[in-house]
Amino acid sequence: MSITWGRLWPGRTTPNVHPAPGAVKTLRASRYVLQVSANHRRWRTVAQVSGVTRRLRDVLRFPPVSARWIRIRMTWGGVRPPKTTKDNPNPPPTTPMVEELIATP
């Protein structure tokens, strides 16, 4: 199982102007569990991650299971929201974002 987390790029202050150089933040959960279910009612935890704040991709390995559904239960976000400034009065949200989930047999 591979999970690729989203990213937050530096914002633009005006149209048609490149943003100032800055760090790209990974919008990921720093603590979560991966659960599977065969009937969408009973969920079984097959993997858990905690204390990771900067990694873009998580590769989770666990024994083979039979399931029709997969879910990620995020229990703790990983990025602090940017502060409101004069140049950026409405900063973007920093909620964790899954960009890609790959499940292979």
C-alpha distances in whole Angstrom, upper triangle without the diagonal:
4,7,10,13,17,20,23,26,29,32,35,38,40,39,39,39,36,35,36,33,31,28,24,23,19,19,16,16,17,16,14,13,10,12,12,15,17,20,19,22,20,17,15,13,11,10,12,13,16,19,17,19,19,15,14,10,8,6,5,6,9,11,11,12,14,13,14,13,10,12,12,15,16,19,20,20,20,23,27,28,31,34,37,39,42,40,37,39,35,32,29,27,24,22,18,17,13,14,11,7,6,5,6,9
4,7,10,13,16,20,22,26,28,31,35,36,36,36,35,32,31,32,30,27,24,21,19,16,16,13,14,16,16,14,13,11,14,14,18,20,23,21,24,23,19,18,16,13,12,13,13,16,18,15,16,16,12,11,7,6,4,6,9,12,14,14,15,17,16,17,15,12,13,12,15,16,19,19,19,18,21,24,26,28,32,34,36,39,37,34,36,33,29,26,24,21,20,16,14,11,11,8,6,5,7,9,12
4,6,10,13,17,19,23,25,28,31,33,33,33,33,30,28,29,27,25,21,18,16,12,12,10,11,13,13,12,12,10,13,15,18,21,23,21,23,22,19,18,16,14,12,12,12,14,16,13,14,13,10,8,6,5,6,8,11,14,17,17,18,19,17,18,15,12,11,10,13,13,16,16,15,15,17,21,22,24,28,30,33,36,34,31,32,29,26,22,20,18,16,12,10,7,8,6,5,7,9,12,15
4,7,10,13,16,19,21,25,28,30,29,29,29,26,24,26,23,21,18,15,13,10,10,9,11,13,15,14,15,14,17,18,21,24,26,24,26,26,22,22,19,18,16,15,14,16,16,13,13,12,9,6,4,7,9,11,15,18,21,21,21,23,21,21,18,15,14,12,15,14,17,17,15,14,16,19,20,22,26,28,30,33,31,28,29,26,23,20,18,16,14,11,9,6,5,5,6,9,12,14,18
4,7,10,13,17,19,22,25,27,27,28,27,24,22,23,21,19,16,12,10,7,6,6,9,11,13,13,15,14,17,19,22,25,27,24,26,26,23,22,20,19,17,16,13,15,15,12,11,10,8,5,6,8,11,14,17,20,23,23,24,25,23,22,19,16,15,12,14,12,15,14,12,11,12,16,16,18,22,24,26,29,27,24,26,23,20,16,15,12,11,8,6,5,5,7,9,12,15,18,21
4,7,10,14,15,18,22,24,23,24,23,21,19,20,19,17,14,10,9,6,5,7,10,13,15,15,18,17,20,22,25,28,29,26,28,28,25,25,23,23,20,19,17,18,18,14,13,11,11,8,9,12,15,17,21,23,27,27,27,28,25,25,22,19,17,15,16,14,17,16,13,12,11,15,15,16,20,22,24,26,24,21,23,20,16,13,12,10,10,7,5,6,5,8,11,14,18,21,24
4,6,10,12,15,18,21,21,21,20,18,15,17,15,13,10,7,6,4,5,8,12,14,17,18,20,21,24,26,29,32,33,30,32,32,29,29,26,26,23,22,19,19,18,15,12,11,11,8,11,14,17,20,24,26,30,30,30,31,29,28,25,22,20,18,19,17,19,17,14,12,11,13,13,14,17,19,21,23,21,18,20,18,14,12,11,9,10,9,8,9,9,12,15,18,21,24,28
4,7,8,12,15,18,18,19,18,15,13,14,13,10,9,6,5,6,7,10,14,16,19,20,23,23,26,29,31,34,35,32,34,34,31,32,29,29,26,24,21,21,20,17,14,12,14,12,15,18,21,23,27,30,33,34,34,35,32,31,28,25,23,20,21,18,20,18,14,12,10,12,11,11,14,16,17,20,17,15,17,14,11,8,9,8,10,10,10,12,12,15,18,21,25,28,31
4,6,9,13,15,15,16,14,12,9,10,10,8,7,5,7,9,10,14,17,19,22,23,26,27,30,32,35,38,39,36,38,38,35,35,32,32,29,27,25,24,23,20,16,14,15,13,17,20,23,26,30,33,36,36,37,38,35,34,31,29,26,24,25,22,24,21,18,16,13,14,13,12,15,16,17,19,16,14,17,15,12,10,12,11,14,14,13,15,14,17,21,24,27,30,33
4,7,10,12,14,14,12,10,6,7,7,6,7,7,9,12,13,17,20,21,25,26,29,30,33,35,38,41,42,39,41,41,38,38,36,35,32,30,27,26,25,22,18,16,18,17,20,23,27,29,33,36,40,40,40,41,39,38,35,32,30,27,28,25,26,23,19,17,14,14,13,11,13,14,14,16,13,11,14,13,10,10,13,12,16,17,16,19,18,21,25,27,31,34,37
4,6,9,11,12,10,9,6,8,10,9,11,10,12,14,15,19,22,23,27,28,31,32,35,37,39,42,42,39,41,42,39,40,37,37,35,32,30,29,27,25,21,19,21,20,23,26,29,32,36,38,42,42,42,43,40,39,36,33,31,28,29,26,27,25,21,19,16,16,13,11,13,13,12,14,10,8,12,11,8,9,12,13,16,18,17,20,19,23,26,29,33,35,39
4,6,7,9,7,6,5,8,10,11,13,13,15,18,18,22,25,27,30,32,35,35,38,40,42,45,45,42,44,45,42,43,41,41,38,36,33,33,31,28,25,23,25,23,26,29,33,35,39,42,45,45,45,46,43,42,39,36,34,32,32,30,31,28,25,23,20,19,17,14,15,14,13,13,10,9,12,12,11,11,15,16,20,21,21,23,22,25,29,32,35,38,42
4,7,9,8,8,7,9,12,13,16,16,18,21,21,25,28,29,33,34,37,38,41,43,45,48,48,45,47,47,45,46,43,44,41,39,36,35,33,31,27,26,28,26,29,32,36,38,42,45,48,48,48,49,46,45,42,39,37,34,35,32,33,30,26,25,21,20,18,14,15,13,11,10,7,7,10,11,11,13,16,18,22,24,23,26,25,29,32,35,39,42,45
4,7,6,8,8,11,14,16,19,19,21,24,24,28,31,32,36,37,40,40,43,45,47,49,50,46,48,50,47,48,46,46,43,41,39,38,36,34,30,29,30,28,32,35,38,41,44,47,50,50,50,51,48,46,43,41,39,37,37,34,36,33,30,28,25,24,21,18,18,16,15,13,10,10,13,14,14,15,19,21,24,26,26,28,27,30,34,37,40,43,47
4,5,8,10,13,16,18,20,20,22,24,24,28,31,33,37,37,40,40,43,44,46,49,49,46,48,49,47,48,46,46,44,42,39,39,38,35,31,30,31,29,31,35,38,41,44,47,50,50,49,50,47,45,42,40,38,36,37,35,37,34,31,30,26,26,23,20,21,19,18,17,13,14,16,16,16,16,20,22,25,27,26,28,26,29,33,36,39,42,46
4,7,9,13,15,18,20,20,22,25,25,29,32,35,38,38,41,41,44,45,47,50,50,47,50,51,48,49,47,47,44,43,40,40,38,36,32,30,31,29,31,35,38,41,44,47,50,50,50,50,48,46,43,41,39,38,39,37,38,36,32,31,28,28,25,23,24,22,21,20,16,16,19,19,19,19,22,24,27,28,27,29,26,29,33,36,39,42,45
4,6,9,12,15,18,18,21,23,24,28,31,33,36,38,41,41,43,45,48,50,51,48,50,51,48,49,46,46,43,42,39,38,37,34,30,28,29,27,30,34,37,40,43,46,50,50,50,50,48,46,44,41,39,37,38,36,38,35,31,29,26,26,23,21,22,20,19,18,14,15,18,18,18,18,22,23,26,27,26,28,26,30,33,36,39,42,46
4,7,9,11,14,14,18,20,22,25,29,30,34,35,38,38,41,43,45,48,49,46,48,49,46,46,44,43,41,39,36,36,34,31,27,25,26,24,27,31,34,37,40,43,47,47,47,48,46,44,42,39,37,35,36,34,35,33,29,27,24,24,22,19,21,20,19,18,14,15,18,18,17,17,21,21,24,25,24,26,24,27,31,33,37,39,43
4,6,8,11,12,15,18,19,23,26,27,31,32,35,36,39,41,44,46,47,44,46,47,44,44,42,41,38,36,33,33,31,28,24,22,24,22,25,29,32,35,38,41,45,45,46,47,44,43,40,37,35,33,34,31,32,29,26,24,20,20,18,15,17,17,15,16,12,12,16,16,14,14,18,18,22,23,22,24,23,26,29,32,36,38,42
4,6,10,12,14,18,20,23,26,27,31,33,36,37,40,42,45,48,49,46,48,48,45,45,42,42,39,37,33,32,30,27,24,21,23,22,26,29,32,35,39,42,46,46,47,48,46,45,42,39,37,34,35,32,33,30,26,23,20,20,18,15,16,17,15,15,12,12,16,17,15,16,19,19,23,24,24,26,24,28,31,34,37,40,43
4,7,9,13,16,18,22,25,25,29,31,34,35,38,41,44,47,48,45,47,47,43,43,40,40,36,34,31,30,28,25,21,19,21,20,23,27,30,33,36,39,43,44,45,46,44,43,40,37,35,33,33,30,31,28,25,22,19,19,18,15,17,18,17,18,15,15,19,19,16,17,19,19,22,23,23,24,23,26,29,32,35,37,41
4,7,9,13,15,18,21,22,26,28,31,32,35,38,41,44,45,42,44,44,40,40,37,37,33,31,28,27,24,21,18,15,18,17,21,24,27,30,34,37,40,41,42,44,42,41,38,35,33,30,30,27,28,25,21,18,15,15,15,12,15,16,16,17,15,14,18,18,14,15,17,16,19,19,20,22,21,24,27,30,33,35,39
4,6,10,12,15,18,18,22,24,27,29,32,35,38,41,42,39,41,41,37,37,34,33,30,28,24,23,20,18,14,12,14,14,17,20,24,27,30,33,37,38,39,40,38,38,35,32,30,27,27,24,25,22,18,15,12,13,14,12,15,17,17,20,17,16,19,18,15,15,16,14,17,17,17,19,19,21,24,27,30,32,36
4,7,9,12,16,17,20,22,25,26,29,31,35,38,39,36,38,38,34,34,31,30,27,25,22,21,19,16,13,10,12,11,15,18,21,24,27,30,34,35,36,37,35,35,32,28,26,23,24,21,23,20,16,14,11,13,13,12,16,18,18,21,18,16,19,18,14,13,14,12,14,14,14,16,15,18,21,23,26,29,33
4,6,9,12,13,17,18,22,23,26,29,32,35,36,33,35,35,31,31,28,28,24,22,19,18,16,13,10,8,10,9,13,16,19,22,25,28,32,33,33,35,33,32,29,26,24,20,21,18,19,16,13,10,8,10,10,11,14,17,18,21,19,17,19,17,13,12,12,9,11,11,11,13,14,17,19,22,25,28,31
4,6,9,10,14,15,18,19,22,25,28,31,33,30,32,31,28,27,24,24,21,19,16,15,14,11,8,6,7,6,10,12,16,18,22,25,28,29,29,31,29,29,26,22,20,17,18,15,17,14,11,8,8,11,12,13,17,19,21,24,22,20,22,19,16,13,12,9,10,8,9,10,11,13,16,18,21,24,27
4,7,9,12,13,16,17,20,23,26,29,30,27,29,29,25,25,23,23,20,18,15,15,14,12,9,9,10,8,11,13,16,18,22,24,28,28,28,30,27,27,23,20,18,15,15,12,14,12,8,7,6,10,10,12,16,18,21,24,22,19,20,18,14,11,10,6,6,5,6,8,10,13,15,18,21,24,27
4,6,9,10,13,14,17,20,23,26,28,25,26,26,22,22,19,19,16,14,11,11,11,9,7,8,8,8,9,10,14,15,19,21,24,25,25,27,25,24,21,18,15,12,12,9,11,9,7,6,7,11,12,15,19,21,24,27,26,22,24,21,17,15,12,9,8,4,6,7,10,12,13,16,18,22,25
4,5,6,10,12,15,18,21,25,26,23,24,23,20,19,17,17,14,11,9,9,9,8,7,10,10,11,11,11,14,14,18,20,23,24,24,26,23,24,20,17,14,10,9,6,7,6,4,5,8,11,13,17,20,22,25,29,28,25,25,22,19,17,14,10,8,5,8,9,12,14,14,17,19,22,25
4,7,10,13,16,20,23,27,28,25,26,25,21,20,17,17,14,11,7,6,5,5,5,8,9,11,12,11,14,14,18,19,23,25,25,27,25,26,22,19,16,12,11,8,8,6,6,5,8,12,14,17,20,24,26,30,29,26,27,25,21,19,16,13,11,9,12,13,15,17,16,19,20,23,26
4,7,10,13,17,20,24,25,23,23,21,18,17,14,14,11,8,5,4,6,7,9,12,12,14,14,12,14,13,16,17,21,23,22,24,23,24,20,17,14,10,9,6,6,5,7,8,12,14,17,20,23,26,29,33,32,29,30,27,24,22,18,15,13,11,13,14,17,17,17,19,20,23,25
4,7,10,13,17,20,21,19,19,18,14,13,10,11,9,6,5,7,10,10,12,14,14,14,14,11,13,12,15,15,18,20,19,21,19,20,17,13,10,7,5,4,5,7,9,11,14,17,19,23,26,28,31,35,34,31,31,28,25,23,19,16,13,11,12,12,16,16,14,17,17,20,22
4,6,10,13,17,18,16,17,15,11,10,7,8,6,4,6,9,12,13,15,17,16,17,15,12,13,11,13,12,15,16,16,17,16,17,14,11,8,6,5,7,8,10,13,14,18,21,23,26,29,32,35,38,38,34,34,31,29,26,22,20,17,14,15,14,17,16,14,16,15,18,19
4,7,11,14,16,14,15,13,10,8,6,6,5,6,8,12,15,15,17,19,17,17,14,11,12,9,11,10,13,14,12,14,12,14,11,7,6,5,6,9,11,13,15,17,20,23,25,28,31,34,37,40,39,36,36,33,30,27,24,21,18,15,15,13,16,14,11,13,12,14,16
4,7,11,12,11,12,10,6,5,4,6,7,9,12,15,18,18,20,22,21,20,18,15,15,12,13,11,13,13,11,12,10,11,8,6,5,6,8,11,13,16,18,20,23,26,28,31,34,36,39,43,42,38,38,35,32,29,26,24,20,17,17,15,18,16,13,14,12,15,15
4,7,9,8,10,8,6,5,7,7,10,12,15,18,22,22,24,25,23,22,20,17,16,13,13,12,12,11,8,8,6,8,6,5,6,9,11,14,17,20,21,23,26,29,31,34,37,39,42,45,44,41,41,37,35,32,28,26,23,20,19,17,19,17,13,14,11,13,13
4,6,5,7,6,5,6,9,10,13,16,19,22,25,25,27,29,27,26,23,21,20,17,17,15,15,13,9,8,5,6,5,7,9,12,13,17,19,22,24,26,29,32,33,36,39,41,45,48,47,43,43,39,37,34,30,29,25,23,22,19,22,20,16,16,14,16,15
4,6,8,8,8,9,12,13,16,19,22,25,29,29,31,32,30,29,26,23,22,19,19,17,16,13,10,7,4,5,6,9,12,15,17,20,23,26,28,30,33,36,36,40,43,45,48,51,50,46,46,42,40,37,34,32,28,26,25,22,24,22,18,18,15,16,15
4,5,7,8,11,14,16,19,21,24,27,31,30,32,34,32,31,28,26,25,22,22,20,19,17,13,11,8,7,8,11,13,16,17,21,23,26,28,31,33,36,37,40,43,44,48,51,50,46,45,42,40,37,33,32,29,27,26,23,25,23,20,20,18,19,19
4,6,7,10,13,15,18,19,22,25,28,28,29,31,30,28,26,24,24,21,22,20,20,18,15,13,9,8,7,9,10,13,14,18,20,23,25,28,30,33,33,37,39,41,44,47,46,42,42,38,36,33,30,29,25,23,22,20,23,21,18,19,17,19,19
4,6,10,13,16,18,20,23,25,29,29,30,33,31,30,28,26,26,23,23,21,21,20,16,15,12,11,10,12,12,15,15,18,20,23,25,28,31,33,34,38,40,42,45,48,47,44,43,39,38,35,31,30,26,25,24,23,25,24,21,22,20,22,22
4,7,10,13,16,17,21,23,27,27,29,31,30,30,27,25,24,21,21,18,18,17,14,13,11,12,10,11,12,14,14,18,19,23,25,28,31,33,34,38,40,42,46,49,48,44,44,40,39,35,32,30,27,25,25,23,26,24,21,22,19,21,21
4,7,9,12,14,17,19,23,24,26,28,26,26,24,21,20,17,18,15,16,15,12,12,10,11,9,9,9,11,11,14,16,19,22,24,28,30,31,35,38,40,43,46,46,42,42,38,36,33,29,28,24,22,22,20,23,21,18,19,17,19,19
4,6,9,11,15,18,21,22,25,27,25,25,22,19,18,15,15,12,13,13,10,11,10,12,11,10,10,11,11,15,16,19,22,24,27,30,32,35,38,41,44,47,46,43,43,39,37,34,30,28,25,22,22,20,23,21,18,18,16,18,17
4,6,8,11,14,18,18,21,23,22,22,20,16,16,12,13,10,12,13,11,13,12,14,12,10,9,10,10,12,13,17,19,21,24,27,29,33,36,38,41,45,44,40,41,37,35,32,28,26,23,20,20,18,21,20,17,17,15,17,17
4,7,11,14,18,18,21,22,20,21,18,14,13,9,9,7,8,10,9,11,11,14,12,10,11,11,12,14,15,18,20,21,25,28,30,33,37,39,42,46,45,41,42,39,36,33,29,27,24,20,21,18,21,19,15,15,13,14,14
4,7,10,14,14,17,19,17,17,15,11,10,7,8,7,10,12,12,15,14,16,15,11,11,10,11,12,13,15,17,18,22,25,27,31,34,36,39,43,42,38,39,36,33,30,27,24,21,18,19,16,19,17,14,15,13,15,16
4,7,10,11,14,16,15,16,14,11,11,9,10,10,13,16,15,18,17,19,17,13,12,9,9,10,10,12,14,15,19,22,24,28,31,34,37,40,39,36,37,34,31,28,25,22,19,16,17,16,19,18,15,16,16,18,19
4,7,7,10,13,12,13,12,9,10,9,11,12,16,18,18,21,20,22,19,15,14,11,11,10,10,10,12,12,16,19,22,25,28,31,34,37,36,33,34,31,28,26,23,19,17,14,16,15,17,17,15,17,17,19,21
4,6,9,12,12,14,14,11,13,12,15,16,20,22,22,25,24,25,22,19,16,13,12,10,9,9,11,10,14,17,20,23,26,29,32,35,35,32,32,30,27,25,22,18,17,14,16,16,19,19,18,20,20,23,24
4,6,10,11,14,14,12,15,15,17,19,23,25,26,28,27,28,25,22,19,16,15,12,11,9,10,9,12,15,18,21,24,27,30,33,33,30,31,29,25,24,21,18,17,14,17,17,20,21,20,22,23,25,27
4,6,7,10,11,9,12,13,16,18,22,24,25,28,26,27,25,21,19,15,15,12,12,10,10,8,11,14,17,20,23,26,28,32,31,28,30,27,24,22,20,16,15,13,15,15,17,18,17,19,21,23,25
4,6,9,11,11,15,16,19,22,25,27,28,30,28,29,26,22,20,16,16,13,13,10,9,5,8,11,14,16,19,22,25,28,27,24,26,24,20,19,17,13,13,11,13,14,16,17,18,20,22,25,28
4,6,9,10,14,16,20,22,26,28,29,31,29,30,27,23,21,18,18,16,16,14,12,8,9,12,15,16,20,23,25,28,26,24,26,24,20,19,17,14,14,12,13,14,15,16,18,20,22,24,27
4,6,7,10,13,16,19,23,25,26,28,27,28,25,21,20,17,18,15,17,15,13,10,12,15,18,19,23,26,28,31,29,27,29,26,23,20,19,15,15,13,13,13,13,14,15,16,19,21,24
4,7,10,13,17,20,23,24,25,27,26,26,23,20,19,16,18,16,18,16,14,12,13,16,18,19,23,26,27,30,28,26,28,25,22,19,18,15,15,11,11,10,10,11,12,14,17,19,22
4,7,10,13,16,20,21,22,24,23,23,21,17,16,14,17,15,18,17,15,14,15,19,21,23,26,29,31,34,32,29,31,28,25,22,20,17,16,13,12,10,10,9,10,11,13,15,19
4,6,10,13,17,18,19,21,20,21,19,15,15,12,15,14,16,16,15,14,16,20,22,24,28,31,33,36,34,31,33,30,27,24,22,19,17,14,13,11,12,11,10,11,12,14,17
4,7,10,14,15,16,19,18,20,18,15,15,13,16,16,18,19,18,18,20,24,26,28,32,35,37,40,38,35,37,34,31,28,25,22,21,17,16,13,14,12,10,9,10,11,14
4,7,10,12,13,16,16,18,16,13,13,12,14,15,17,18,19,18,21,25,27,30,33,36,39,42,40,37,38,36,32,29,27,24,22,18,17,15,16,14,11,10,10,11,13
4,7,9,11,15,15,18,17,14,15,15,17,18,20,21,22,22,25,29,31,34,37,40,42,46,44,41,42,39,36,33,31,27,25,21,21,18,19,17,14,12,11,11,11
4,6,8,12,13,16,16,13,15,15,17,18,20,22,23,24,27,31,33,36,39,42,45,48,46,43,44,41,38,35,32,29,27,23,23,20,21,19,15,14,12,11,11
4,6,10,12,16,16,15,17,17,19,21,23,25,27,27,31,34,36,39,43,45,48,51,50,47,48,45,42,38,36,33,30,26,26,23,24,21,18,16,13,12,10
4,7,10,13,14,13,16,17,20,22,24,27,28,29,32,35,37,40,44,46,49,52,50,47,48,45,42,39,36,33,30,27,26,23,24,20,17,15,11,10,7
4,6,10,11,11,14,16,18,21,23,26,27,29,32,35,37,40,43,46,49,52,50,47,47,44,41,38,35,33,30,26,25,22,24,20,17,15,11,11,9
4,7,9,11,14,17,19,22,25,27,29,30,33,37,38,41,45,47,50,53,51,48,48,45,42,39,36,34,30,27,26,23,24,21,17,16,12,12,9
4,6,7,11,14,16,20,22,25,27,28,31,34,35,39,42,44,47,50,48,45,45,41,39,36,33,31,28,25,23,20,22,19,15,14,11,12,11
4,7,10,14,16,20,23,26,27,28,31,34,35,38,41,43,46,48,47,43,44,40,38,34,31,30,27,24,22,19,20,18,14,14,11,13,12
4,7,10,13,16,19,22,23,25,28,30,31,34,37,39,42,45,44,40,40,36,34,31,28,26,23,20,19,16,18,16,12,13,11,13,14
4,7,10,13,16,19,20,22,24,27,28,31,34,36,39,42,41,37,38,34,32,28,25,23,20,17,16,13,15,13,10,11,9,12,13
4,6,9,13,15,16,18,21,24,25,28,31,33,36,39,38,34,35,31,29,25,22,20,17,14,13,11,14,13,10,12,11,15,16
4,6,9,12,13,15,18,20,22,25,28,30,33,36,35,32,32,29,26,23,20,17,14,11,11,9,13,12,10,13,12,16,18
4,6,9,11,14,17,19,21,24,27,29,33,36,35,31,31,28,26,23,19,17,13,11,12,12,15,15,14,16,16,20,21
4,6,7,10,13,15,17,21,23,26,29,32,32,28,28,25,23,20,16,14,11,8,10,11,15,15,14,17,18,21,24
4,7,10,13,15,17,21,23,26,29,32,32,29,29,26,23,21,17,15,12,11,13,14,18,19,18,21,21,25,26
4,7,10,11,14,17,20,23,26,29,29,26,26,23,21,19,15,12,10,9,12,14,18,19,19,22,23,26,28
4,6,8,10,14,17,19,23,26,26,22,23,20,17,15,12,9,7,6,10,12,15,17,18,21,23,26,29
4,7,10,13,16,19,22,25,25,21,22,20,17,15,12,9,8,7,11,13,15,17,18,21,23,26,29
4,6,9,12,15,18,21,21,18,19,17,13,12,10,6,8,8,11,14,16,19,20,23,26,29,32
4,6,9,12,15,19,19,16,16,15,12,11,9,7,9,11,14,17,19,22,24,27,29,32,35
4,6,9,12,16,16,12,13,11,8,8,7,6,8,11,14,17,19,22,24,28,30,34,37
4,7,9,12,12,9,10,9,6,8,8,8,11,14,16,20,21,24,27,30,33,36,39
4,6,10,11,8,9,9,7,10,11,11,14,17,20,23,24,28,30,34,36,40,43
4,7,8,6,5,6,6,10,11,13,16,19,21,25,26,30,32,36,38,42,45
4,5,5,5,8,8,12,14,16,19,22,24,28,28,32,35,38,41,44,48
4,6,6,9,11,14,17,19,22,25,27,30,30,34,37,41,44,47,50
4,6,9,10,13,16,18,22,24,25,28,28,32,35,38,42,45,48
4,6,6,9,12,15,18,21,22,25,25,29,32,35,38,42,45
4,6,10,12,15,18,21,22,26,26,30,33,37,40,43,46
4,7,9,12,15,18,19,23,23,27,30,33,36,40,43
4,7,9,12,15,16,20,20,24,27,30,33,37,40
4,7,9,12,13,16,17,21,23,27,30,33,37
4,6,9,10,14,15,19,21,25,28,31,34
4,6,8,12,14,17,19,23,25,29,32
4,6,10,12,15,17,21,23,27,30
4,7,10,12,14,17,20,23,26
4,6,9,11,15,17,21,24
4,6,7,11,14,17,20
4,7,10,14,17,20
4,7,10,13,17
4,7,10,13
4,6,10
4,7
4
